[in-house]
Structure formats: C-alpha cells, structure tokens
C-alpha cells in the first residue's frame, strides 16, 4: 500500500504528540517579523490540514496542497466542520501548480525529507520560488542526519490505543541517507466486536546535510536567511533533531498564472 493511504485515517490520532500550538506561535512570529500577517499562504504537503486550519483561523487565505487523496479527505472534513474557505489541491510537491503567487509557503512535519534526490529538492524549491511574491517567505522543517542515525535508525516503535495500533520499524542506510519506515497498522473497523483491519505501508525519507539544502535553495533562486534548531531561535546545527529553514524570494519577476 502506498504511503498515507490507510495511515491517513489514524494520522491525527497518532500524531497528537506534535507540538502544533508551539509551532503555530513560532511560525506566526517568523512570518510577522518579515511583514507577513495576512494574504495568501500555501501549506505545501498539508496532510490532514491541521496547520492549514490554524493559519486560516489567524486570517490568512490558505491553500493546501498534498499528494494523498486520503489525507485531503480528512482535511476536507475539517474544512466542513470549521466552515473555512481553504482551497485544497491534490498535487505532488515536485510538480504543483497554483493560480498565482502567494506571500508565503510553509512545508511542515518533515515533509521535505520525503524528497529522495537532490533533483527533487531543487525542483520543489524552484517551484516555491516561482510562486512566491517578490520578497516572499518560505519556511520548512527537516529531520537531520543525527535524528535518523541516532534516534530512528534500526529501531522499532509501537503504540496501542482503543481506536488502533501501529508497529513502526525503521532502517537507516548511512550511505544513501535514506530511512525506510515499515508501518503496520491495525485500525478498528468494528469496536463493538473488537475487530481490526490490518494494513501495511512503506515510507521513505532522506536526510540531507544542512549545507546541501542551503546550496540547493540558492541554486533555486532563494536566499537562505536563517536555520533554526528545534523550533527555537538557536542556530540550527547537524546536532539538532529537527531544523527550520527560513528563505526569501530574491528575484524580481512576474509569475505567469496557470491552472492546476
């Protein structure tokens, strides 16, 4: 099964340990410091729309893009409940198209690590640059080599809840920098009779040195302003588990509009 099919239905359940409140405040401050307090913002690889909804509530005109139809189904459920007017598009990070430019692009929850080659990273960064307003802002986070090597690699994690359970096996290849997740899910399909449906997914993410990401951002026409460690104001280093990149559009250009 492809990544984020069955997992989409229990993603929010098992990701409730993500510090969404902290990240919302942190990212809002980073945007405000760059003069972005309203306007159109793209949430790239938006998943189930958790952060997309949060920024919509803050007054931004949100667009959510994700490759998984199942994840977007959950995002649309949230939109129906909240009454927001978020535009969701099913598109891949490496080939997304928008109707026009945006003031900022966010890409969170180590989504960029799913790009397994430098060519894919560069293509995505070029598209982000293409759709940013002049001087627009691009903020994204990535898991580091240290996290895959020291925290995840060759380890197995498991969790059991009433609504479902998972077994998450990791294998990190130091030569390629790719971490493979074998994810086995047991999702409740008949709680009254304690019946669960079993499914399996394989996820792959790649660790990149900070210097490589910085080089590709510059090559894509973006100016790297800051690298922060672990959603803080401390400098991001290879010793951090997660780093946040803040880049700006540096070319003055008019982007032609296109339709998805």
C-alpha positions in Angstrom: 0.0 0.0 0.0 1.3 3.5 -0.8 2.2 5.9 1.9 -0.6 7.8 3.6 -3.5 5.7 2.4 -4.6 3.7 5.5 -2.4 5.8 7.7 -4.5 8.9 6.8 -7.4 7.6 8.8 -5.5 7.4 12.0 -2.8 10.1 11.3 -4.3 12.7 13.7 -4.8 10.1 16.4 -1.1 9.0 16.4 0.3 12.5 15.7 -1.3 14.1 18.8 2.2 14.5 20.3 3.3 17.0 17.7 3.6 20.5 19.3 1.2 22.2 17.0 0.4 25.0 19.4 4.1 25.8 19.8 4.7 25.6 16.1 1.7 27.8 15.3 3.1 30.6 17.5 6.6 30.1 16.3 5.8 30.3 12.6 3.3 33.2 13.1 6.2 35.2 14.7 8.6 34.3 12.0 6.1 35.4 9.3 5.2 38.6 11.2 8.9 39.6 11.5 9.0 39.5 7.7 5.9 41.7 7.4 3.5 38.8 6.6 0.4 39.0 8.7 -2.3 38.3 6.1 -2.7 37.4 2.5 -2.4 34.1 0.6 -0.2 31.4 2.2 0.4 27.9 0.8 0.7 24.9 3.1 2.7 22.5 0.9 2.2 18.8 1.8 -0.6 19.9 4.1 -1.6 16.4 5.1 -4.9 16.4 7.1 -5.0 20.2 7.3 -4.2 20.6 10.9 -1.9 23.6 10.5 -3.8 24.8 7.4 -6.9 25.3 9.6 -4.9 27.0 12.3 -3.5 29.6 9.9 -6.9 30.1 8.3 -8.2 31.0 11.8 -5.5 33.6 12.1 -6.8 35.4 9.0 -4.6 34.0 6.2 -6.1 32.9 2.9 -4.9 29.4 2.9 -4.2 26.9 0.1 -3.4 23.3 1.0 -1.5 21.0 -1.4 -1.0 17.3 -0.8 -0.4 14.3 -3.0 -2.5 11.9 -0.9 -6.2 11.9 -1.7 -6.9 10.1 1.7 -5.1 12.8 3.7 -7.0 15.5 1.8 -10.3 13.7 2.5 -9.6 14.3 6.3 -8.6 17.9 5.6 -11.9 18.4 3.8 -13.8 17.0 6.8 -12.1 19.6 9.0 -13.0 22.3 6.5 -16.6 21.3 6.5 -16.6 21.4 10.3 -14.9 24.8 10.6 -16.6 26.5 7.7 -13.3 27.8 6.4 -12.8 28.5 2.8 -9.4 26.8 2.4 -8.6 25.7 -1.2 -7.3 22.2 -1.3 -5.5 20.7 -4.3 -4.2 17.2 -4.8 -0.8 17.7 -6.3 2.8 16.5 -5.8 5.4 18.8 -4.2 7.7 18.4 -7.3 5.0 19.5 -9.8 2.4 21.6 -8.1 0.7 24.5 -9.9 -1.1 27.5 -8.5 -3.4 30.2 -10.0 -0.9 32.9 -9.0 1.6 33.9 -6.4 1.5 33.7 -2.6 3.0 35.7 0.2 4.5 32.7 2.0 4.9 28.9 1.6 5.0 26.6 4.6 6.1 23.0 4.5 6.0 21.2 7.8 6.3 17.9 9.6 9.5 16.9 7.8 7.6 16.6 4.5 10.6 17.8 2.6 12.5 14.7 3.8 10.2 12.6 1.5 12.1 14.1 -1.5 14.7 11.4 -2.1 17.0 13.1 -4.6 18.7 16.4 -4.8 17.0 16.9 -8.2 13.5 16.6 -6.5 14.6 19.0 -3.8 15.8 21.5 -6.4 12.7 21.2 -8.5 10.5 21.8 -5.5 12.5 24.8 -4.4 12.3 26.2 -7.9 8.5 25.9 -7.9 8.3 27.5 -4.5 10.4 30.4 -5.7 8.3 30.7 -8.9 5.0 31.1 -6.9 6.3 33.4 -4.2 5.5 37.1 -4.3 8.7 39.3 -4.7 10.4 39.0 -1.3 8.0 36.3 -0.2 8.9 33.8 2.5 9.5 30.1 2.5 9.6 28.2 5.9 10.1 24.5 6.2 11.5 22.0 8.6 13.6 18.8 8.1 14.7 15.9 10.2 18.5 15.8 10.4 21.1 13.1 9.7 21.5 12.9 13.5 17.8 12.1 14.1 17.7 9.3 11.6 21.1 7.9 12.6 20.8 8.2 16.4 17.0 8.3 17.2 15.2 6.4 14.5 17.5 4.1 12.6 17.3 0.4 13.3 14.7 0.9 16.0 11.1 -0.3 16.3 8.3 1.7 17.9 4.8 0.5 18.8 1.7 2.1 20.2 -1.7 0.6 21.2 -4.9 2.6 21.6 -8.6 1.7 21.5 -9.0 3.1 18.0 -6.0 1.4 16.6 -2.4 0.3 17.0 0.8 0.5 15.0 4.2 -1.1 14.7 6.8 1.2 13.1 10.1 -0.4 12.1 13.0 1.7 10.9 16.1 1.0 8.9 18.6 3.8 8.2 21.1 3.5 5.4 24.0 5.8 6.2 25.5 5.5 2.7 22.3 6.8 0.9 20.9 8.8 3.8 17.5 7.1 3.3 15.4 6.0 6.3 12.8 3.3 5.4 9.8 3.0 7.6 7.8 -0.2 7.5 4.5 0.7 9.1 2.0 -2.0 10.2 -1.4 -0.6 11.2 -4.4 -2.2 13.0 -7.4 0.1 12.6 -10.6 -0.5 14.4 -13.4 -1.4 12.0 -15.9 -2.9 14.5 -15.1 -1.7 18.0 -18.2 -3.4 19.5 -16.8 -6.8 18.4 -13.1 -5.8 18.8 -12.4 -6.2 15.1 -9.4 -4.5 13.5 -8.3 -4.2 9.9 -4.6 -4.8 9.2 -2.7 -2.8 6.6 0.9 -2.1 5.7 2.7 0.9 4.3 6.3 1.7 3.4 7.6 5.3 3.9 11.0 6.6 2.8 12.7 9.8 3.9 16.1 11.1 3.2 18.5 13.0 5.4 20.4 15.9 3.9 23.2 17.9 5.3 22.3 21.5 6.1 24.9 22.7 3.6 23.3 20.7 0.8 19.9 22.2 1.5 21.4 25.7 1.6 23.2 25.2 -1.7 20.0 24.0 -3.4 18.0 26.9 -2.1 20.5 29.3 -3.5 20.5 27.5 -6.8 16.7 27.7 -7.0 16.9 31.5 -6.7 16.1 31.7 -2.9 18.1 33.5 -0.3 18.6 31.5 2.9 18.1 33.8 5.8 18.1 31.6 8.9 18.5 28.0 10.0 17.0 27.4 13.5 17.2 24.4 15.6 14.1 22.5 17.0 11.6 25.4 16.7 13.8 27.8 18.6 15.8 30.9 17.9 19.0 29.0 18.4 21.2 28.3 15.3 20.3 25.0 13.6 23.2 22.6 13.5 23.8 19.0 12.5 23.4 18.0 16.2 19.8 19.1 16.3 17.0 16.6 15.6 14.9 19.0 13.5 15.9 22.2 11.8 13.7 25.0 10.4 14.8 26.9 7.3 13.7 30.4 6.5 14.3 31.5 3.0 13.2 34.5 0.9 12.4 35.1 -2.8 15.2 37.3 -4.1 14.4 37.8 -7.8 12.0 40.4 -9.0 9.8 38.7 -11.6 6.3 38.4 -12.7 5.0 34.9 -12.5 2.5 33.9 -15.2 -0.7 32.4 -13.8 -1.6 28.8 -14.5 -4.3 26.4 -13.5 -3.9 23.0 -11.8 
